[in-house]
Amino acid sequence: MADRSQAQDSTAAAEEEKPYKVDPDGTVDWPSFSGFRRFNSECFVCHGPDGVGSTFAPALIDSLKTMTYEQFLETVTNGKQEVNTAVQKKMPAFGTNPNVMCYLDDIYAYLKARSDGKIGRGRPAKKHEKSPEWVEAEKACMGN
């Protein structure tokens, strides 16, 4: 039964609309670039540079091959704990951290693009500029 559930999750993750846009010349959309920046300020300490994982947190570029956006949102917002004799997984909840929650879609876009092989390792070389709408949304979320 667990295999069926994983297969369903994998299919759902594959069928999701892509949350990123990468031009043929490698230029990334602003949200994906923003996600790179936010990932590297909040998430890389545990999940490793570029989402490749570490000794104590999984490779998110692998996890997002099967994880849906809703599962990602749930895990980041509320955290995750699975502790038994074979496994010790603990992810803190970030639901009250505006530096994560105001940019959660961006972080997801960046990681999904990494997972899909559309953005390579390191800082994206080219990006689109931040739109005025994005500036306003950021100010509203951060309370400015």
N, C-alpha and C positions, 0 to 999 in steps of 0.2 A: 504494500500500500504506500509506503514512503517513496518508492521509486516512481509510482504513478503521480504522486503529489509533486515530486521534483520535476518530472517531465512536464506536468501542467504549468508549473512556475516557469520553466525554461521556455516553453512555447509562449506564455503570456509576456515574458520579458522580451522575446524576439519580436513579438507583434506590436509592441508599444511604438508610438510615433517617436522618432528620434528627437531628443530635446536639445540637440546641438546642430550647428551648421558650420561646415568646414568647406571653404572654397577649394577649387581644384589646385590653386597655387599654395594651399596650406594656411591661408588666412582664416582665423577662427572668429566666430561671433563673440560679441562682448560677454554674454553670460558664461560661455565656456572659459574665456580668459579670466573672468572674475572668479569662476569656480576654481581654477588653477591657483589663484592667489589665496582664496579662502581655505582651500584644502591645505595649502602649505603653511598657513598660519594657525590652523586648528587641528588638523587630522593626521598630518604626516608623522607626527611624533609617535603615534601607535601603528598606523597603517603603512608606514614606510614612504620613502620618496616616490612620487608618481603613482601611488596606490598599489605598489608591488608587494606589500605585506612586510611583516617583520616576524621576529621570534614570538611575539605575544599578540599579534592582531593579524587577521587574514588579509590576503591580497584582494582589495576591492575591485580591481580590474577583472579578477576571476569571479567574484561574488556577483557582480552586476551582469554577468552573462545569463544568470538565472533569476536574479532578484528583480521584482517589479518595483516601480516607483513607490507604490503604496507600502511595500515591505521596507524599502529604504527609509521612507518617511517615518514609519512606525519605529524602526530600530534607532534611528538618530534621535528622534524626539523623546522616546521613552527608555532608551537603553536596552540592554539585553544581558541576561545572566543565565548561563548554563554551567552548573558546577556538579560534577559527580566524580567517581573514582577514575574515569578515563579522560574527562574533559574539564577544563577550567576556563570558561569564556566569560568575560565581564566587559561590557561596553557601558560607559556612563551615559546618562540621559543628557541631551543638549537642548531640551525643549524650552529652557528659560534663557538660553544664551543667544542674544541677538546677533552676535558675530557669526553664528552658525545658522540660526533659523531665518534671518533676513536674506541669507544667501543659499539656502538649502537647494533651491532649484538650480542655481549656478553650479554648486558642488556636484550635484547629480549629473548635470549636463557634461561637465568636465570628465567625471569618472566614467560615464557611459561612453563618451567619445574615446577615452583611453581603452575601455573594455572592448569597443568595436574596432580598435586599431586605427582610428581616424586622427588621433592626436598622439604623437610620439612622446618619449620621455623628455623631461626638462620644460623650461618656459617656452610656450608657443612663440615662434619668431615673429609672426604677424597677427594682428588683431584688428577688428573693426572698432571704431571709436564708441564710447559710451553715448547712448542716445539721451536727449533731454527727458524722455519718458522714463528711462531707466534711472536717471538722476533723481527725478521726483519720487519714484517708487522707493528708492533707497532711503531718501530723506524721510518719507512717511513711515517706513518700517523702523528705522533707527531712532525716530522721535525727534528729528531735527526740524 
